[in-house]
Amino acid sequence: MTSGGARLRRPQRLGAAAVAAALAAGTARRSERFRLSLRPNGLPYARLALVVAKRHAPRAVDRNRVRRLAREAFRIHQQRFAGQDLVVRLTASIAERPVTLAEIEALLLGSRRA
């Protein structure tokens, strides 16, 4: 994969103010190690922000893997989230077992059914 294909386009990324608004007023869904906050954005496309704290994933390689997998899951399913801001937040340590794409997809898809 080339580095150009791995990034979200600028309009698909949330700024700090939108992240704060989604965390404060958005609908929250939880999984074992993640929290997903959803908030309508009034746009025809979805936007994404990732919060991966060093205390839950101390190694940079692990934080980057979580981000890469979350972006990939978002890219695959972004049409389902048109008109919403999503904030995916790691809330528990990943030391016991690595994060998988299926785990993040389950979080995203489970939140749409609720």
DSSP file (Angstrom, degrees, kcal/mol; ACC not computed):
  #  RESIDUE AA STRUCTURE BP1 BP2  ACC     N-H-->O    O-->H-N    N-H-->O    O-->H-N    TCO  KAPPA ALPHA  PHI   PSI    X-CA   Y-CA   Z-CA
    1    1 A M              0   0    0      0, 0.0     2,-0.2     0, 0.0     5,-0.0   0.000 360.0 360.0 360.0 137.9    0.0    0.0    0.0
    2    2 A T    >>  -     0   0    0      1,-0.1     4,-0.7     0, 0.0     3,-0.6  -0.536 360.0-118.9 -85.3 156.4    1.3    3.5   -0.8
    3    3 A S  H >> S+     0   0    0      1,-0.2     3,-0.6    -2,-0.2     4,-0.5   0.810 110.6  62.5 -66.7 -28.5    1.3    6.2    1.8
    4    4 A G  H >4 S+     0   0    0      1,-0.2     3,-0.5     2,-0.2    -1,-0.2   0.842 102.7  49.5 -65.3 -33.4   -1.1    8.3   -0.3
    5    5 A G  H <4 S+     0   0    0     -3,-0.6    -1,-0.2     1,-0.2    -2,-0.2   0.643 101.7  64.4 -79.1 -14.4   -3.8    5.7   -0.2
    6    6 A A  H << S+     0   0    0     -4,-0.7     2,-0.2    -3,-0.6    -1,-0.2   0.631  88.2  82.6 -85.3 -13.8   -3.6    5.3    3.6
    7    7 A R  S << S-     0   0    0     -3,-0.5     2,-0.3    -4,-0.5     3,-0.0  -0.612  75.8-124.1 -95.9 150.8   -4.6    8.9    4.5
    8    8 A L        -     0   0    0     -2,-0.2     5,-0.1     1,-0.1    -2,-0.1  -0.651  37.3-103.1 -82.8 147.1   -8.1   10.3    4.8
    9    9 A R    >   -     0   0    0     -2,-0.3     3,-1.7     1,-0.1     4,-0.4  -0.359  37.4-105.7 -64.8 153.7   -8.8   13.3    2.7
   10   10 A R  G >  S+     0   0    0      1,-0.3     3,-1.6     2,-0.2    -1,-0.1   0.863 118.8  55.0 -53.6 -43.7   -8.8   16.6    4.6
   11   11 A P  G 3  S+     0   0    0      0, 0.0    -1,-0.3     0, 0.0    34,-0.1   0.734 103.3  58.8 -65.3 -17.4  -12.6   17.0    4.6
   12   12 A Q  G <  S+     0   0    0     -3,-1.7    36,-3.3    35,-0.1     2,-0.4   0.518  91.7  83.9 -87.5  -4.8  -13.0   13.5    6.2
   13   13 A R  B <  S-a   48   0A   0     -3,-1.6     2,-0.3    -4,-0.4    36,-0.2  -0.797  75.4-130.7-101.7 141.6  -10.9   14.4    9.2
   14   14 A L        -     0   0    0     34,-1.5    36,-0.1    -2,-0.4     2,-0.1  -0.657  15.1-135.9 -89.5 143.5  -12.3   16.1   12.3
   15   15 A G     >  -     0   0    0     -2,-0.3     4,-2.1    34,-0.1     5,-0.2  -0.369  35.1 -93.9 -85.7 174.5  -10.7   19.2   13.9
   16   16 A A  H  > S+     0   0    0      1,-0.2     4,-2.5     2,-0.2     5,-0.2   0.875 123.4  51.3 -60.4 -41.7  -10.3   19.6   17.7
   17   17 A A  H  > S+     0   0    0      1,-0.2     4,-2.2     2,-0.2    -1,-0.2   0.902 111.1  47.5 -65.5 -40.6  -13.6   21.5   18.1
   18   18 A A  H  > S+     0   0    0      2,-0.2     4,-2.4     1,-0.2    -1,-0.2   0.859 111.1  52.0 -68.7 -35.4  -15.6   18.9   16.3
   19   19 A V  H  X S+     0   0    0     -4,-2.1     4,-2.5     2,-0.2     5,-0.2   0.942 110.4  48.1 -63.9 -47.2  -14.0   16.1   18.3
   20   20 A A  H  X S+     0   0    0     -4,-2.5     4,-2.2     1,-0.2    -2,-0.2   0.900 112.4  49.3 -60.3 -41.5  -14.8   17.8   21.5
   21   21 A A  H  X S+     0   0    0     -4,-2.2     4,-3.0     2,-0.2     5,-0.4   0.909 111.7  48.3 -65.2 -42.2  -18.4   18.3   20.4
   22   22 A A  H  X S+     0   0    0     -4,-2.4     4,-1.6     1,-0.2    -2,-0.2   0.894 113.7  46.9 -65.9 -39.7  -18.8   14.7   19.4
   23   23 A L  H  < S+     0   0    0     -4,-2.5    -1,-0.2    -5,-0.2    -2,-0.2   0.877 119.3  40.4 -69.3 -36.4  -17.4   13.5   22.7
   24   24 A A  H  < S+     0   0    0     -4,-2.2    -2,-0.2    -5,-0.2    -3,-0.2   0.902 134.0  14.8 -79.5 -42.4  -19.5   15.8   24.7
   25   25 A A  H  < S+     0   0    0     -4,-3.0    -3,-0.2    -5,-0.2    -2,-0.2   0.429  99.3 105.6-118.1  -0.8  -22.9   15.6   22.9
   26   26 A G  S  < S-     0   0    0     -4,-1.6     2,-0.4    -5,-0.4    13,-0.2  -0.278  77.7 -97.0 -80.9 167.0  -22.6   12.6   20.6
   27   27 A T  E     -B   38   0A   0     11,-2.9    11,-2.7    -2,-0.0     2,-0.4  -0.708  44.0-145.0 -80.2 128.9  -24.3    9.2   21.0
   28   28 A A  E     -B   37   0A   0     -2,-0.4     2,-0.4     9,-0.2     9,-0.2  -0.805  19.2-177.9-105.6 138.9  -21.8    6.8   22.6
   29   29 A R  E     -B   36   0A   0      7,-2.6     7,-3.3    -2,-0.4     2,-0.3  -0.978  13.3-155.4-127.7 144.1  -21.4    3.1   21.9
   30   30 A R  E     +B   35   0A   0     -2,-0.4     2,-0.2     5,-0.2     5,-0.2  -0.887  15.6 178.8-123.4 150.9  -18.9    0.9   23.6
   31   31 A S        -     0   0    0      3,-2.6    73,-0.0    -2,-0.3    72,-0.0  -0.690  56.4 -78.4-126.7-171.8  -17.1   -2.3   23.0
   32   32 A E  S    S+     0   0    0     -2,-0.2     3,-0.0     1,-0.2    -2,-0.0   0.884 126.4   9.2 -58.3 -41.3  -14.6   -4.1   25.3
   33   33 A R  S    S+     0   0    0     59,-0.1    58,-2.7    58,-0.1    59,-1.0   0.377 121.8  60.5-123.4   3.2  -11.7   -1.8   24.4
   34   34 A F  E     - C   0  90A   0     56,-0.2    -3,-2.6    57,-0.2     2,-0.4  -0.910  53.0-154.8-133.7 158.0  -13.2    1.1   22.3
   35   35 A R  E     -BC  30  89A   0     54,-2.2    54,-2.8    -2,-0.3     2,-0.5  -0.999  12.9-160.7-128.8 131.3  -15.8    3.9   22.6
   36   36 A L  E     -BC  29  88A   0     -7,-3.3    -7,-2.6    -2,-0.4     2,-0.5  -0.958   2.9-164.8-113.7 123.7  -17.4    5.2   19.5
   37   37 A S  E     -BC  28  87A   0     50,-2.3    50,-2.1    -2,-0.5     2,-0.4  -0.936   6.8-168.1-108.4 129.2  -19.1    8.7   19.6
   38   38 A L  E     +BC  27  86A   0    -11,-2.7   -11,-2.9    -2,-0.5    48,-0.2  -0.931  11.1 168.1-118.0 139.2  -21.5    9.6   16.8
   39   39 A R  E     - C   0  85A   0     46,-1.8    46,-3.6    -2,-0.4   -13,-0.1  -0.971  38.5-109.4-149.6 133.2  -22.9   13.0   16.0
   40   40 A P  E     - C   0  84A   0      0, 0.0    44,-0.3     0, 0.0    43,-0.1  -0.350  28.4-174.2 -60.1 141.3  -24.7   14.4   13.0
   41   41 A N        -     0   0    0     42,-2.2    43,-0.2     2,-0.2    42,-0.1   0.486  33.2-126.1-118.3  -5.8  -22.6   16.8   11.0
   42   42 A G  S    S+     0   0    0     41,-0.8    42,-0.1     1,-0.3    41,-0.0   0.641  72.7 115.3  71.7  13.0  -25.1   18.1    8.3
   43   43 A L  S    S-     0   0    0      2,-0.3    -1,-0.3     1,-0.0    -2,-0.2  -0.738  76.7-119.2-111.2 161.1  -22.7   17.1    5.5
   44   44 A P  S    S+     0   0    0      0, 0.0     2,-0.3     0, 0.0    38,-0.1   0.427  94.8  51.1 -80.5   4.3  -23.2   14.5    2.8
   45   45 A Y  S    S-     0   0    0     37,-0.2    -2,-0.3   -34,-0.1     2,-0.2  -0.919  84.7-107.6-137.6 162.4  -20.2   12.5    3.9
   46   46 A A        -     0   0    0     -2,-0.3     2,-0.3    32,-0.2    39,-0.2  -0.559  25.1-154.2 -88.5 153.2  -18.8   11.1    7.2
   47   47 A R  E     - d   0  85A   0     37,-2.0    39,-2.7    34,-0.2     2,-0.4  -0.947   8.6-154.5-127.2 152.0  -15.8   12.4    9.1
   48   48 A L  E     -ad  13  86A   0    -36,-3.3   -34,-1.5    -2,-0.3     2,-0.3  -0.951  13.7-179.7-131.4 143.0  -13.5   10.5   11.4
   49   49 A A  E     - d   0  87A   0     37,-1.8    39,-2.5    -2,-0.4     2,-0.4  -0.987  14.0-152.9-135.1 147.6  -11.2   11.2   14.4
   50   50 A L  E     - d   0  88A   0     -2,-0.3     2,-0.5    37,-0.2    39,-0.2  -0.970   6.4-168.4-123.0 134.8   -9.1    8.7   16.3
   51   51 A V  E     + d   0  89A   0     37,-2.6    39,-2.6    -2,-0.4     2,-0.5  -0.944  15.1 166.3-123.8 107.9   -8.0    9.0   19.9
   52   52 A V        -     0   0    0     -2,-0.5     2,-0.1    37,-0.2    39,-0.1  -0.895  22.5-152.8-126.3  99.2   -5.3    6.5   20.8
   53   53 A A    >>  -     0   0    0     -2,-0.5     4,-1.3    37,-0.4     3,-0.9  -0.404  18.3-130.7 -78.1 147.0   -3.7    7.3   24.1
   54   54 A K  T 34 S+     0   0    0      1,-0.2    -1,-0.1     2,-0.2     9,-0.0   0.791 105.0  64.7 -64.4 -29.5   -0.1    6.3   25.0
   55   55 A R  T 34 S+     0   0    0      1,-0.2    -1,-0.2     2,-0.1    38,-0.1   0.786 108.4  39.8 -68.5 -24.6   -1.3    4.9   28.3
   56   56 A H  T <4 S+     0   0    0     -3,-0.9    38,-1.9     1,-0.3    39,-0.2   0.699 133.0  23.0 -94.0 -22.7   -3.4    2.2   26.6
   57   57 A A     <  +     0   0    0     -4,-1.3    -1,-0.3    36,-0.2     6,-0.3  -0.698  69.8 179.9-142.1  83.4   -0.8    1.5   23.8
   58   58 A P        +     0   0    0      0, 0.0     2,-0.4     0, 0.0    -1,-0.1   0.802  61.7  75.9 -62.0 -31.7    2.6    2.5   25.0
   59   59 A R  S >> S-     0   0    0      1,-0.1     4,-2.0     2,-0.0     3,-0.7  -0.665  75.9-140.1 -86.9 134.5    4.5    1.5   21.8
   60   60 A A  H 3> S+     0   0    0     -2,-0.4     4,-2.8     1,-0.2     5,-0.2   0.859 102.9  59.5 -58.2 -37.1    4.2    3.8   18.8
   61   61 A V  H 3> S+     0   0    0      1,-0.2     4,-1.6     2,-0.2    -1,-0.2   0.868 106.9  47.1 -62.3 -35.1    3.9    0.8   16.5
   62   62 A D  H <> S+     0   0    0     -3,-0.7     4,-2.2     2,-0.2    -1,-0.2   0.897 111.8  49.4 -72.8 -41.3    0.8   -0.4   18.4
   63   63 A R  H  X S+     0   0    0     -4,-2.0     4,-2.2    -6,-0.3    -2,-0.2   0.922 112.0  48.9 -62.1 -43.1   -0.8    3.0   18.3
   64   64 A N  H  X S+     0   0    0     -4,-2.8     4,-2.6     1,-0.2    -1,-0.2   0.868 109.0  52.9 -65.7 -36.2   -0.2    3.3   14.6
   65   65 A R  H  X S+     0   0    0     -4,-1.6     4,-2.7    -5,-0.2     5,-0.2   0.919 108.6  49.8 -64.6 -43.6   -1.6   -0.1   14.0
   66   66 A V  H  X S+     0   0    0     -4,-2.2     4,-2.4     1,-0.2    -2,-0.2   0.933 113.4  46.6 -60.3 -45.6   -4.8    0.8   15.8
   67   67 A R  H  X S+     0   0    0     -4,-2.2     4,-2.6     2,-0.2    -2,-0.2   0.921 112.1  50.0 -62.6 -44.4   -5.1    4.0   13.8
   68   68 A R  H  X S+     0   0    0     -4,-2.6     4,-2.1     1,-0.2    -2,-0.2   0.917 112.8  46.4 -61.6 -44.7   -4.4    2.2   10.5
   69   69 A L  H  X S+     0   0    0     -4,-2.7     4,-2.5     2,-0.2    -1,-0.2   0.893 112.4  50.3 -66.3 -39.5   -7.0   -0.5   11.2
   70   70 A A  H  X S+     0   0    0     -4,-2.4     4,-2.3    -5,-0.2    -2,-0.2   0.909 110.7  49.1 -65.9 -41.1   -9.6    2.1   12.3
   71   71 A R  H  X S+     0   0    0     -4,-2.6     4,-2.7     2,-0.2    -1,-0.2   0.904 111.5  50.1 -63.6 -39.8   -9.1    4.1    9.1
   72   72 A E  H  X S+     0   0    0     -4,-2.1     4,-2.3     2,-0.2    -2,-0.2   0.927 110.8  48.0 -65.1 -44.6   -9.4    1.0    7.0
   73   73 A A  H  X S+     0   0    0     -4,-2.5     4,-1.9     1,-0.2    -1,-0.2   0.897 112.8  50.0 -61.7 -40.0  -12.7    0.0    8.7
   74   74 A F  H  X S+     0   0    0     -4,-2.3     4,-1.0     2,-0.2    -2,-0.2   0.929 109.9  50.1 -63.3 -45.8  -14.0    3.5    8.2
   75   75 A R  H  < S+     0   0    0     -4,-2.7     3,-0.4     1,-0.2     4,-0.2   0.902 111.4  49.0 -60.3 -41.2  -13.0    3.5    4.5
   76   76 A I  H  < S+     0   0    0     -4,-2.3    -1,-0.2     1,-0.2     3,-0.2   0.887 126.3  25.5 -65.4 -39.2  -14.8    0.2    4.0
   77   77 A H  H >< S+     0   0    0     -4,-1.9     3,-1.3    -5,-0.2     4,-0.5   0.202  82.9 114.6-113.4  14.4  -18.0    1.3    5.7
   78   78 A Q  G ><  +     0   0    0     -4,-1.0     3,-1.2    -3,-0.4   -32,-0.2   0.784  69.1  65.3 -64.0 -27.3  -18.0    5.1    5.4
   79   79 A Q  G >  S+     0   0    0      1,-0.3     3,-1.0    -4,-0.2    -1,-0.3   0.824  96.1  58.8 -63.5 -29.1  -21.1    5.1    3.1
   80   80 A R  G <  S+     0   0    0     -3,-1.3    -1,-0.3     1,-0.2    -2,-0.2   0.728 107.2  48.0 -68.6 -21.5  -23.2    3.8    6.1
   81   81 A F  G X  S+     0   0    0     -3,-1.2     3,-1.5    -4,-0.5    -1,-0.2   0.138  74.8 150.5-109.3  18.9  -22.2    6.8    8.1
   82   82 A A  T <  S+     0   0    0     -3,-1.0   -37,-0.2     1,-0.3   -36,-0.1  -0.254  70.6  22.6 -54.6 134.8  -22.9    9.6    5.7
   83   83 A G  T 3  S+     0   0    0      1,-0.3   -42,-2.2   -38,-0.1   -41,-0.8   0.637 106.5 100.9  83.7  15.2  -23.8   12.8    7.5
   84   84 A Q  E <   -C   40   0A   0     -3,-1.5   -37,-2.0   -44,-0.3     2,-0.4  -0.958  63.0-136.4-133.8 151.5  -22.1   11.8   10.8
   85   85 A D  E     -Cd  39  47A   0    -46,-3.6   -46,-1.8    -2,-0.3     2,-0.4  -0.890  24.4-161.3 -99.2 135.5  -19.0   12.5   12.7
   86   86 A L  E     -Cd  38  48A   0    -39,-2.7   -37,-1.8    -2,-0.4     2,-0.5  -0.965  11.1-171.2-119.7 134.0  -17.3    9.5   14.3
   87   87 A V  E     -Cd  37  49A   0    -50,-2.1   -50,-2.3    -2,-0.4     2,-0.6  -0.973   7.5-163.8-122.4 114.8  -14.7    9.6   17.1
   88   88 A V  E     -Cd  36  50A   0    -39,-2.5   -37,-2.6    -2,-0.5     2,-0.5  -0.882  12.7-173.8 -99.2 121.9  -13.1    6.2   17.8
   89   89 A R  E     -Cd  35  51A   0    -54,-2.8   -54,-2.2    -2,-0.6     2,-0.4  -0.970  23.4-135.9-125.0 126.0  -11.4    6.2   21.1
   90   90 A L  E     +C   34   0A   0    -39,-2.6   -37,-0.4    -2,-0.5   -56,-0.2  -0.675  27.8 172.6 -75.9 125.5   -9.2    3.4   22.6
   91   91 A T        +     0   0    0    -58,-2.7     2,-0.3    -2,-0.4   -57,-0.2   0.446  54.7  42.3-118.3  -2.8  -10.3    3.0   26.3
   92   92 A A  S    S-     0   0    0    -59,-1.0    -1,-0.1   -36,-0.0   -36,-0.1  -0.959  90.6 -83.4-143.4 160.3   -8.4    0.0   27.5
   93   93 A S        -     0   0    0     -2,-0.3     3,-0.2     1,-0.1   -36,-0.2  -0.275  22.1-158.2 -63.9 145.1   -5.0   -1.5   27.2
   94   94 A I        +     0   0    0    -38,-1.9    -1,-0.1     1,-0.1   -37,-0.1   0.174  64.9 106.7-105.6  15.5   -4.1   -3.6   24.2
   95   95 A A  S    S+     0   0    0    -39,-0.2    -1,-0.1     1,-0.2   -38,-0.0   0.829  74.1  54.0 -65.6 -33.3   -1.3   -5.4   25.9
   96   96 A E  S    S-     0   0    0      1,-0.2    -1,-0.2    -3,-0.2    -2,-0.1   0.899 125.7  -4.9 -73.0 -41.4   -3.1   -8.7   26.3
   97   97 A R  S    S-     0   0    0     -3,-0.1    -1,-0.2     0, 0.0     2,-0.0  -0.991  79.7-100.8-152.3 148.5   -4.0   -9.2   22.6
   98   98 A P        -     0   0    0      0, 0.0     2,-0.2     0, 0.0    -3,-0.1  -0.294  39.5-105.6 -70.7 154.3   -3.7   -7.1   19.5
   99   99 A V        -     0   0    0    -37,-0.1     2,-0.3    -5,-0.1   -30,-0.0  -0.540  37.8-154.0 -74.5 142.8   -6.5   -5.1   18.0
  100  100 A T     >  -     0   0    0     -2,-0.2     4,-1.6     1,-0.1     5,-0.2  -0.830  26.2-120.6-118.9 159.1   -8.1   -6.7   14.8
  101  101 A L  H  > S+     0   0    0     -2,-0.3     4,-2.7     1,-0.2     5,-0.2   0.890 114.9  57.0 -60.8 -39.6   -9.9   -5.2   11.9
  102  102 A A  H  > S+     0   0    0      1,-0.2     4,-2.3     2,-0.2    -1,-0.2   0.866 103.2  53.9 -61.9 -36.7  -12.9   -7.4   12.8
  103  103 A E  H  > S+     0   0    0      2,-0.2     4,-1.5     1,-0.2    -1,-0.2   0.913 112.3  42.9 -64.3 -42.7  -13.1   -5.9   16.3
  104  104 A I  H  X S+     0   0    0     -4,-1.6     4,-2.4     2,-0.2    -2,-0.2   0.889 112.9  52.4 -72.3 -39.0  -13.2   -2.4   15.0
  105  105 A E  H  X S+     0   0    0     -4,-2.7     4,-3.2     1,-0.2     5,-0.3   0.900 107.0  53.5 -62.4 -39.3  -15.7   -3.3   12.2
  106  106 A A  H  X S+     0   0    0     -4,-2.3     4,-2.3    -5,-0.2    -1,-0.2   0.892 108.7  50.1 -62.1 -39.0  -18.0   -4.9   14.9
  107  107 A L  H  X S+     0   0    0     -4,-1.5     4,-1.5     2,-0.2    -2,-0.2   0.946 115.3  42.5 -62.8 -48.5  -17.9   -1.6   16.9
  108  108 A L  H  X S+     0   0    0     -4,-2.4     4,-1.1     1,-0.2    -2,-0.2   0.941 119.5  41.5 -64.9 -48.4  -18.8    0.4   13.8
  109  109 A L  H  X S+     0   0    0     -4,-3.2     4,-1.2     1,-0.2    -1,-0.2   0.854 111.9  55.0 -72.4 -34.9  -21.5   -1.9   12.5
  110  110 A G  H  X S+     0   0    0     -4,-2.3     4,-1.0    -5,-0.3    -1,-0.2   0.854 105.1  54.6 -64.1 -34.5  -22.9   -2.6   15.9
  111  111 A S  H  < S+     0   0    0     -4,-1.5    -1,-0.2     1,-0.2    -2,-0.2   0.812 104.2  54.6 -70.9 -29.2  -23.4    1.1   16.4
  112  112 A R  H  < S+     0   0    0     -4,-1.1    -1,-0.2     1,-0.2    -2,-0.2   0.818 106.1  51.5 -74.3 -29.8  -25.4    1.5   13.2
  113  113 A R  H  <        0   0    0     -4,-1.2    -1,-0.2     1,-0.2    -2,-0.2   0.767 360.0 360.0 -77.5 -24.8  -27.9   -1.2   14.2
  114  114 A A     <        0   0    0     -4,-1.0    -1,-0.2    -3,-0.0    -2,-0.2   0.493 360.0 360.0 -75.7 360.0  -28.6    0.3   17.6
